């Protein structure tokens, strides 16, 4: 009787090890794919054409010859995103004085962007981002973040090359982070 129980326990362990092996393989593949697709300083910024809050289309490649900031934020009209947007609004003159184009990118409709931009009197475009753009910039949040964009900022030079990536964004000091990074790399 004891011999039969031992065999049953071994039989029960086989599916457990198989499932564990599959999970480890999937996690490894996801990690490798993420690393392969992750943009880094020196890469050409992926091109896109996206509508802003007014329905105007913006194509990144048409901004060549200008320094560009792409700041990805999770969602319109939330507390953290509003603080970040207002910080950039309050220091917008620093960007225009330095001839830097500032673009905010997030999911959501153009109507949602218009409401957000109007409510906060934002002087810069908010683009309605596609899933492809989120994947291209590796800012898609994934399952646990309900597919909201990560709060990452990409600084792009006049040739369309990424010169800095800010992943540890300070919502209250973001404009300073951006200007400091531009000053550091130039």
Buried (B, 14 or more C-beta within 10 A) or exposed (E): EEEEEEEEEEEEEEEEEEEEEEEEEEEEEEEEEEEEEEBEEEBEBBEBEBBBBEEEEBEBEEBEEEBBBBBBBBBBBBEBBBBBBBBBBEBBEBBEEEEBBBBBBBBBEBEBBBBBBEEBEBEBBBBBBBEEBBEBBBBBBEEEEEEBBBBBBBBBBEEBEBBBBBEEBBBEEBBEBBBEBBEEEE
